[in-house]
């Protein structure tokens, strides 16, 4: 079975282009493919069977909310999964702020992790309306860090972008990371549908797209991407042609070409829906250089809540031309809609044989409290490892314990405990390791706070006591920040054949001077630095 079709790889390539980052919130209209409803109104944008973007509008016809869905193949869910939500606020008819929050789960070693990273974009139009600055702040509450980028856009009299500069902000200094001059041209037919797209960058054509609409309801889209203009290699250029209907039962015919213009990849994809965004079946036929490669099919079953409960993957037998079952995935959910079970099976000798099995438990707000993994051995499920988590009343992680299955019982492996003050600032972080089947202290961080000082003390558990190995002390008076790193150790000497340990310390001192904020952006960044400094 073809696990990574070429079109999927290239679709992800489109989605990850750095130029998308610079154009937001206009990305979809420039680079993605519009889907029209029966009234010739754009229902959603897409990168065919990889991504979809739906809009909700306010009474003034402005975009109020944008929801992005990704086709989930990585975790064998074979369906449209909600990926992120973006909300907009306006001032004087223009976007003033854009907030994006990831809403889907990411899987790390079989553990569904609720994404926490959020992105905020603040748009500021200059008084003469010749430039627009965009402050892009990515905040990760788990790491307590804020990563900031500044975009400066030059505008023409129609307020269209004529030049873009992107800066990474490091230590309050701007570092140029990208600069180009785009020109976007779009043409429409007499029904208001897009028929031509051109995106020129620095005098060359980066994107050329054509759209044609047939009477039988099919739309044909051809696009060419010249990524060399943005610093990529010639091999990163690609083009594709898609033919598809505007209907819930969709059939795509996708031709993907390499840079010399010769089509090498031909896919036919058919999607059948039980309800909007609930795909009951998907079939993919794939050829390469006019040679048949494979056909694959997925059939999905949903419960009354629209949750995927079973997914079966088929492969077409080249000789008998019959569909043969290959994989099966079973899913269950708790009362709050969070996934609680996933079982994976492979068909061997006409029998379903287990592969991996996962169990989870969550708090009502979606925090993971339990994770368990099993593998199929000798015809049955056998435990492998598990994780248990607990939280404070305010929702802060208080303990995370990992166990391994050994000798028909759960054995401790590693545990970390956390304590906080009454404002939820972390006070201690203590690591325990397994020793003769019991928890033994190993490593600790102790945090200290005053209005002008912040400290971290690191300790190892040695000789049945905590021994300090490093201290980090930060002081700030509003004008400058002084950071001292003190490393503790021992000098070993011998006297009369006896080993003598003499405690020694070494200090490294750093000074950061603050400047008077020259703009709203600078003051915002200094505020972010203070937040990171105090929360670490």
PLY file of the C-alpha trace (Angstrom):
ply
format ascii 1.0
element vertex 536
property float x
property float y
property float z
element edge 535
property int vertex1
property int vertex2
end_header
0.00 0.00 0.00
1.32 3.49 -0.85
1.64 5.20 2.52
2.90 8.62 1.39
1.38 9.61 -1.97
3.30 12.33 -3.77
0.40 14.76 -3.81
0.14 14.61 -0.01
3.81 15.42 0.39
3.51 18.37 -1.99
0.28 19.57 -0.39
2.08 19.70 2.93
4.85 21.54 1.12
2.37 24.23 0.05
1.00 24.50 3.58
4.46 24.87 5.14
5.74 27.55 2.75
7.21 30.42 4.72
5.49 32.88 2.37
2.11 31.84 3.78
3.26 33.23 7.10
3.91 36.67 5.64
0.59 37.08 3.82
-1.90 36.15 6.55
-4.82 36.80 6.73
-4.94 36.77 2.90
-3.17 33.43 2.43
-6.12 31.34 1.28
-7.18 33.70 -1.51
-3.65 33.76 -2.90
-2.49 30.17 -2.69
-5.38 27.77 -2.01
-8.24 26.53 -4.16
-11.76 27.98 -3.71
-14.84 25.74 -3.63
-18.10 27.37 -4.72
-21.60 26.43 -3.66
-24.66 26.35 -5.96
-24.96 30.14 -5.67
-21.33 30.64 -6.74
-20.34 31.76 -3.24
-17.06 30.45 -1.83
-17.95 27.78 0.71
-14.36 26.94 1.66
-10.76 26.97 0.46
-8.66 23.82 0.26
-5.50 22.05 -0.73
-7.66 19.30 -2.18
-7.79 16.22 0.07
-5.21 17.58 2.54
-6.70 20.72 4.09
-9.92 22.76 4.21
-10.63 26.24 5.58
-14.21 27.32 6.39
-15.37 30.87 7.20
-18.04 32.38 9.43
-19.08 36.01 8.80
-20.45 38.82 10.95
-23.39 41.07 10.01
-21.05 43.41 8.09
-19.88 40.52 5.91
-16.44 40.42 7.53
-14.73 37.16 8.44
-15.46 36.56 12.12
-14.08 33.06 12.50
-11.93 30.73 10.39
-11.76 26.98 11.06
-9.05 24.82 9.51
-9.44 21.07 9.03
-6.66 18.63 8.13
-7.05 15.19 6.64
-5.64 12.94 9.39
-3.63 10.07 7.95
-0.84 10.06 10.54
-2.91 8.46 13.29
-4.97 6.28 10.93
-8.11 8.24 11.66
-8.66 8.77 7.92
-11.03 11.70 8.29
-11.26 15.48 8.48
-10.01 16.62 11.91
-10.47 20.16 13.20
-6.94 21.57 13.41
-7.19 25.20 14.50
-9.58 28.10 14.97
-8.88 31.75 14.19
-11.00 34.69 15.38
-10.82 38.29 14.14
-11.55 41.73 15.57
-11.82 44.89 13.45
-11.17 48.60 13.72
-12.26 51.11 11.08
-13.18 48.27 8.74
-9.73 46.61 8.83
-8.47 43.62 10.79
-6.96 44.84 14.06
-6.24 41.53 15.77
-6.13 37.87 14.77
-5.99 35.08 17.35
-5.30 31.46 16.43
-5.64 28.47 18.75
-4.79 24.86 17.95
-7.71 22.63 18.86
-6.76 19.14 17.67
-4.62 16.56 19.43
-1.03 15.89 18.58
0.22 12.38 19.22
3.61 11.85 20.85
4.52 8.19 21.23
0.86 7.32 21.24
-0.06 9.98 23.82
-2.62 12.57 22.71
-1.32 15.98 23.78
-3.69 18.94 23.88
-1.80 21.70 22.04
-1.35 24.86 24.06
0.54 27.15 21.68
-1.45 30.18 20.54
-0.64 32.86 18.01
-1.73 36.49 18.21
-1.31 38.96 15.35
-1.82 42.68 15.91
-2.19 44.88 12.84
-1.33 48.59 13.00
-1.89 50.89 10.03
0.33 53.99 9.92
-1.29 57.42 9.98
-0.38 58.05 6.33
-1.67 54.55 5.42
1.57 53.73 3.62
2.74 50.95 5.94
1.19 48.27 8.11
3.07 46.59 10.95
2.09 43.14 12.14
3.24 41.90 15.55
3.16 38.10 15.55
3.40 36.57 19.03
3.51 32.81 19.55
3.04 32.01 23.22
3.65 28.56 24.69
2.24 28.42 28.25
3.81 25.00 28.81
7.33 26.39 28.24
6.37 29.88 29.47
7.96 31.43 26.38
6.85 34.02 23.84
8.38 33.95 20.37
7.88 37.21 18.47
8.18 38.21 14.81
7.61 41.64 13.26
6.25 42.08 9.74
6.46 45.46 8.03
4.28 45.79 4.92
4.46 48.65 2.43
1.04 49.49 0.93
-0.12 51.21 -2.24
-3.04 53.64 -2.57
-5.48 50.71 -2.62
-3.90 49.38 0.61
-2.57 46.35 -1.25
0.80 44.94 -0.18
3.73 45.99 -2.38
6.65 44.98 -0.15
7.12 42.78 2.91
9.96 42.62 5.41
10.02 40.02 8.19
12.12 40.39 11.33
12.89 37.99 14.13
13.13 39.80 17.45
16.01 38.63 19.60
17.17 40.53 22.70
14.99 43.42 21.50
16.99 43.64 18.28
15.43 43.19 14.84
17.02 40.52 12.66
15.85 40.49 9.03
14.71 37.01 8.03
12.87 37.70 4.76
12.16 40.47 2.28
10.31 40.47 -1.03
7.95 42.51 -3.18
4.74 40.65 -4.12
2.14 41.54 -6.71
-1.08 39.57 -6.64
-3.41 39.54 -9.66
-6.73 37.72 -9.83
-9.32 37.59 -12.63
-12.96 36.47 -12.43
-15.56 35.18 -14.86
-19.02 36.74 -15.32
-20.31 34.70 -12.33
-17.66 36.06 -9.98
-15.60 32.88 -9.91
-11.81 32.94 -9.97
-10.36 31.96 -13.36
-6.77 33.23 -13.04
-4.26 33.75 -10.23
-0.80 35.32 -10.55
1.54 35.99 -7.66
4.71 37.77 -8.75
7.62 38.10 -6.34
10.55 40.43 -7.03
9.86 40.49 -10.76
9.30 36.76 -11.25
6.14 34.64 -11.19
6.01 32.54 -8.03
2.47 31.18 -8.55
0.40 30.82 -11.68
-3.05 29.28 -11.36
-5.87 28.76 -13.86
-9.44 27.63 -13.15
-12.03 26.32 -15.59
-15.61 25.33 -14.82
-17.36 22.67 -16.95
-21.08 22.29 -17.48
-21.02 18.82 -15.89
-20.12 20.45 -12.57
-16.43 19.67 -12.66
-13.73 22.25 -11.92
-10.21 21.91 -13.29
-7.41 23.72 -11.48
-3.81 23.96 -12.66
-1.08 25.54 -10.56
2.66 26.07 -10.92
4.94 27.08 -8.03
8.37 28.60 -8.74
9.90 28.39 -5.27
13.39 29.32 -6.47
12.29 32.97 -6.22
12.08 32.57 -2.46
15.41 30.88 -1.94
14.47 27.25 -2.55
16.30 24.83 -4.84
15.05 24.09 -8.40
13.98 20.60 -7.30
11.51 22.24 -4.90
9.47 23.65 -7.81
6.32 21.71 -8.62
3.01 21.93 -10.39
-0.27 20.05 -10.30
-3.59 19.75 -12.06
-6.79 18.78 -10.24
-10.18 17.94 -11.68
-13.04 17.68 -9.21
-16.76 18.33 -8.83
-18.37 20.76 -6.40
-20.32 18.12 -4.50
-20.27 16.21 -1.24
-19.43 13.00 -3.09
-16.20 14.20 -4.60
-13.86 12.73 -7.16
-10.43 14.23 -7.68
-8.15 13.51 -10.59
-4.75 14.84 -9.60
-1.73 15.12 -11.90
1.52 16.13 -10.24
4.53 17.21 -12.30
8.22 17.72 -11.67
10.07 20.86 -12.76
10.65 19.78 -16.37
6.91 19.82 -16.98
6.45 16.08 -17.50
3.59 14.58 -15.51
4.88 11.67 -13.44
2.11 11.14 -10.92
-1.57 10.43 -11.58
-4.06 9.99 -8.76
-7.79 9.49 -8.72
-9.38 10.12 -5.32
-13.04 9.55 -4.52
-14.59 10.71 -1.24
-18.08 9.70 -0.09
-19.64 11.55 2.84
-22.12 10.42 5.49
-22.50 14.07 6.53
-20.46 17.23 5.99
-16.82 16.53 6.93
-17.66 12.90 7.86
-16.08 10.73 5.18
-17.63 7.26 5.05
-15.27 6.03 2.32
-12.18 7.17 0.45
-10.65 5.45 -2.57
-7.29 6.31 -4.13
-5.94 4.92 -7.43
-2.31 5.72 -8.08
-0.04 5.47 -11.15
3.54 6.62 -11.71
5.02 7.31 -15.16
1.86 5.79 -16.68
2.47 2.57 -14.75
-0.18 1.31 -12.34
1.11 1.25 -8.78
-1.73 0.55 -6.37
-5.27 1.21 -5.24
-6.36 1.64 -1.66
-9.66 2.23 0.10
-10.78 3.30 3.56
-14.23 2.69 5.05
-15.29 4.55 8.20
-18.04 4.00 10.76
-19.36 6.75 13.06
-21.50 6.82 16.18
-24.59 9.00 16.69
-22.35 11.91 17.81
-20.35 11.84 14.59
-17.29 10.30 16.29
-15.20 7.85 14.30
-15.52 4.38 15.87
-14.05 2.08 13.23
-11.80 2.48 10.21
-10.90 -0.37 7.83
-8.18 0.00 5.18
-8.24 -2.12 2.03
-5.69 -2.86 -0.69
-6.70 -3.91 -4.21
-5.36 -7.31 -5.25
-3.71 -6.74 -8.65
-4.54 -10.25 -9.84
-8.08 -10.87 -8.59
-9.08 -7.17 -8.69
-10.82 -7.66 -5.33
-10.50 -5.50 -2.24
-8.56 -7.19 0.56
-8.69 -6.03 4.15
-5.33 -4.80 5.42
-5.73 -2.72 8.60
-8.44 -2.07 11.17
-8.66 0.66 13.79
-11.16 0.75 16.67
-11.91 3.93 18.68
-13.87 4.71 21.83
-14.58 8.03 23.61
-15.50 9.24 27.08
-18.64 11.21 27.96
-16.88 14.49 27.13
-15.88 13.37 23.65
-12.19 12.72 24.42
-10.66 9.59 22.93
-10.34 6.77 25.48
-9.31 3.77 23.36
-7.51 3.00 20.11
-6.82 -0.54 18.92
-4.85 -1.25 15.74
-5.03 -4.58 13.89
-3.37 -6.06 10.79
-4.85 -8.79 8.61
-2.59 -11.87 8.58
-3.63 -15.29 7.28
-7.23 -14.07 6.99
-7.28 -13.22 10.71
-7.11 -9.87 12.49
-3.89 -9.77 14.53
-3.37 -6.98 17.05
-0.56 -4.44 16.70
-0.88 -1.75 19.37
-3.51 -0.73 21.87
-3.81 2.58 23.75
-6.05 3.69 26.60
-6.47 7.25 27.90
-8.35 9.18 30.55
-8.88 12.94 30.73
-10.27 15.55 33.08
-13.51 17.24 31.92
-11.37 20.12 30.62
-9.19 17.79 28.53
-6.06 17.34 30.66
-4.54 13.87 30.30
-4.64 11.88 33.56
-3.87 8.34 32.32
-2.14 6.75 29.35
-1.59 3.03 28.82
0.08 1.18 25.96
-0.17 -2.53 25.14
1.29 -4.68 22.35
0.01 -7.88 20.79
2.12 -10.87 21.80
1.33 -14.58 21.42
-2.27 -13.85 20.46
-3.16 -11.47 23.29
-2.67 -7.89 24.50
0.29 -7.45 26.86
0.91 -4.26 28.87
4.02 -2.26 27.99
3.99 1.09 29.83
1.67 3.61 31.44
1.64 7.23 32.63
-0.41 8.69 35.47
-0.88 12.45 35.96
-2.52 14.51 38.68
-3.37 18.21 38.89
-3.95 20.94 41.45
-7.39 22.46 41.98
-6.43 25.27 39.59
-5.39 22.80 36.90
-1.59 22.87 37.27
0.30 19.59 36.85
1.22 18.29 40.30
2.64 14.87 39.46
3.60 12.74 36.47
4.55 9.10 37.06
5.76 6.59 34.46
5.63 2.81 34.89
6.88 -0.22 32.93
5.24 -3.65 32.86
7.75 -6.20 34.15
7.29 -9.61 35.71
3.49 -9.47 35.51
3.26 -6.21 37.46
3.72 -2.47 37.06
7.19 -1.29 38.14
7.98 2.38 38.79
10.27 4.03 36.24
10.29 7.83 36.67
8.20 10.40 38.53
8.20 14.20 38.74
6.34 16.15 41.43
5.54 19.88 41.26
4.56 22.41 43.94
3.27 25.98 43.48
2.63 29.10 45.52
-0.82 30.66 45.99
-0.49 32.49 42.64
0.37 29.25 40.78
4.03 30.12 40.34
6.13 26.97 40.42
8.15 26.47 43.64
9.72 23.03 43.31
10.20 20.39 40.63
11.42 17.05 42.01
12.49 14.06 39.93
12.39 10.52 41.32
13.91 7.39 39.78
13.21 3.71 40.38
15.52 1.95 42.85
14.67 -1.61 43.89
11.04 -1.07 42.84
10.59 2.07 44.97
10.84 5.81 44.21
14.19 7.38 45.09
14.94 11.14 44.89
17.26 12.08 42.03
17.11 15.76 41.04
15.36 18.93 42.18
14.78 22.52 41.09
13.79 25.13 43.65
12.36 28.45 42.44
12.44 31.73 44.35
10.70 35.05 43.72
10.95 38.61 45.04
9.82 41.86 43.35
13.36 42.37 41.96
14.90 38.89 42.05
14.20 35.51 40.53
16.24 32.38 41.24
16.54 28.71 40.36
18.55 26.32 42.52
19.39 22.88 41.13
20.20 19.97 43.41
21.25 16.32 43.12
20.40 13.64 45.67
23.76 12.31 46.88
24.74 10.45 50.04
21.14 10.60 51.32
20.92 14.40 51.12
20.26 17.19 48.63
23.47 18.76 47.33
23.35 22.06 45.43
25.03 21.90 42.01
23.95 25.16 40.37
22.19 28.45 41.12
20.78 30.96 38.67
19.90 34.35 40.14
18.32 37.16 38.12
17.84 40.67 39.47
16.07 43.51 37.67
15.69 47.18 38.67
13.76 48.27 35.57
16.87 49.62 33.87
18.98 46.50 33.61
18.88 42.80 34.36
21.83 41.00 35.98
22.00 37.23 35.70
24.43 35.25 37.85
25.08 31.56 37.27
26.91 29.87 40.14
28.17 26.34 39.56
29.04 24.28 42.65
31.43 21.37 42.71
34.45 19.89 44.43
38.19 19.90 44.02
39.62 16.49 44.88
43.05 16.16 46.45
44.90 13.53 48.46
46.71 13.82 51.73
48.46 10.85 53.29
46.62 8.63 50.81
43.24 9.97 51.87
40.92 11.59 49.29
39.83 15.09 50.31
36.89 16.95 48.71
37.02 20.74 48.90
33.82 22.63 47.89
34.41 25.20 45.13
32.11 27.55 43.21
32.42 29.40 39.92
30.23 32.37 38.94
29.28 33.64 35.49
27.64 37.08 35.38
25.63 38.62 32.52
24.14 42.11 32.32
21.26 43.11 30.02
20.47 46.83 29.80
16.93 47.90 28.90
16.20 50.77 26.52
13.33 53.24 26.69
10.46 51.77 24.62
10.22 53.69 21.35
6.92 52.18 20.25
3.97 50.08 21.28
5.78 47.09 19.81
8.94 47.62 21.91
6.93 48.02 25.11
4.97 44.88 24.28
8.17 42.92 23.74
9.71 44.11 27.01
6.53 43.03 28.76
6.84 39.59 27.17
10.46 39.33 28.30
9.42 40.13 31.85
6.76 37.42 31.72
9.29 34.84 30.55
11.79 36.01 33.14
9.42 35.69 36.07
7.86 32.40 35.00
10.95 30.78 33.39
0 1
1 2
2 3
3 4
4 5
5 6
6 7
7 8
8 9
9 10
10 11
11 12
12 13
13 14
14 15
15 16
16 17
17 18
18 19
19 20
20 21
21 22
22 23
23 24
24 25
25 26
26 27
27 28
28 29
29 30
30 31
31 32
32 33
33 34
34 35
35 36
36 37
37 38
38 39
39 40
40 41
41 42
42 43
43 44
44 45
45 46
46 47
47 48
48 49
49 50
50 51
51 52
52 53
53 54
54 55
55 56
56 57
57 58
58 59
59 60
60 61
61 62
62 63
63 64
64 65
65 66
66 67
67 68
68 69
69 70
70 71
71 72
72 73
73 74
74 75
75 76
76 77
77 78
78 79
79 80
80 81
81 82
82 83
83 84
84 85
85 86
86 87
87 88
88 89
89 90
90 91
91 92
92 93
93 94
94 95
95 96
96 97
97 98
98 99
99 100
100 101
101 102
102 103
103 104
104 105
105 106
106 107
107 108
108 109
109 110
110 111
111 112
112 113
113 114
114 115
115 116
116 117
117 118
118 119
119 120
120 121
121 122
122 123
123 124
124 125
125 126
126 127
127 128
128 129
129 130
130 131
131 132
132 133
133 134
134 135
135 136
136 137
137 138
138 139
139 140
140 141
141 142
142 143
143 144
144 145
145 146
146 147
147 148
148 149
149 150
150 151
151 152
152 153
153 154
154 155
155 156
156 157
157 158
158 159
159 160
160 161
161 162
162 163
163 164
164 165
165 166
166 167
167 168
168 169
169 170
170 171
171 172
172 173
173 174
174 175
175 176
176 177
177 178
178 179
179 180
180 181
181 182
182 183
183 184
184 185
185 186
186 187
187 188
188 189
189 190
190 191
191 192
192 193
193 194
194 195
195 196
196 197
197 198
198 199
199 200
200 201
201 202
202 203
203 204
204 205
205 206
206 207
207 208
208 209
209 210
210 211
211 212
212 213
213 214
214 215
215 216
216 217
217 218
218 219
219 220
220 221
221 222
222 223
223 224
224 225
225 226
226 227
227 228
228 229
229 230
230 231
231 232
232 233
233 234
234 235
235 236
236 237
237 238
238 239
239 240
240 241
241 242
242 243
243 244
244 245
245 246
246 247
247 248
248 249
249 250
250 251
251 252
252 253
253 254
254 255
255 256
256 257
257 258
258 259
259 260
260 261
261 262
262 263
263 264
264 265
265 266
266 267
267 268
268 269
269 270
270 271
271 272
272 273
273 274
274 275
275 276
276 277
277 278
278 279
279 280
280 281
281 282
282 283
283 284
284 285
285 286
286 287
287 288
288 289
289 290
290 291
291 292
292 293
293 294
294 295
295 296
296 297
297 298
298 299
299 300
300 301
301 302
302 303
303 304
304 305
305 306
306 307
307 308
308 309
309 310
310 311
311 312
312 313
313 314
314 315
315 316
316 317
317 318
318 319
319 320
320 321
321 322
322 323
323 324
324 325
325 326
326 327
327 328
328 329
329 330
330 331
331 332
332 333
333 334
334 335
335 336
336 337
337 338
338 339
339 340
340 341
341 342
342 343
343 344
344 345
345 346
346 347
347 348
348 349
349 350
350 351
351 352
352 353
353 354
354 355
355 356
356 357
357 358
358 359
359 360
360 361
361 362
362 363
363 364
364 365
365 366
366 367
367 368
368 369
369 370
370 371
371 372
372 373
373 374
374 375
375 376
376 377
377 378
378 379
379 380
380 381
381 382
382 383
383 384
384 385
385 386
386 387
387 388
388 389
389 390
390 391
391 392
392 393
393 394
394 395
395 396
396 397
397 398
398 399
399 400
400 401
401 402
402 403
403 404
404 405
405 406
406 407
407 408
408 409
409 410
410 411
411 412
412 413
413 414
414 415
415 416
416 417
417 418
418 419
419 420
420 421
421 422
422 423
423 424
424 425
425 426
426 427
427 428
428 429
429 430
430 431
431 432
432 433
433 434
434 435
435 436
436 437
437 438
438 439
439 440
440 441
441 442
442 443
443 444
444 445
445 446
446 447
447 448
448 449
449 450
450 451
451 452
452 453
453 454
454 455
455 456
456 457
457 458
458 459
459 460
460 461
461 462
462 463
463 464
464 465
465 466
466 467
467 468
468 469
469 470
470 471
471 472
472 473
473 474
474 475
475 476
476 477
477 478
478 479
479 480
480 481
481 482
482 483
483 484
484 485
485 486
486 487
487 488
488 489
489 490
490 491
491 492
492 493
493 494
494 495
495 496
496 497
497 498
498 499
499 500
500 501
501 502
502 503
503 504
504 505
505 506
506 507
507 508
508 509
509 510
510 511
511 512
512 513
513 514
514 515
515 516
516 517
517 518
518 519
519 520
520 521
521 522
522 523
523 524
524 525
525 526
526 527
527 528
528 529
529 530
530 531
531 532
532 533
533 534
534 535
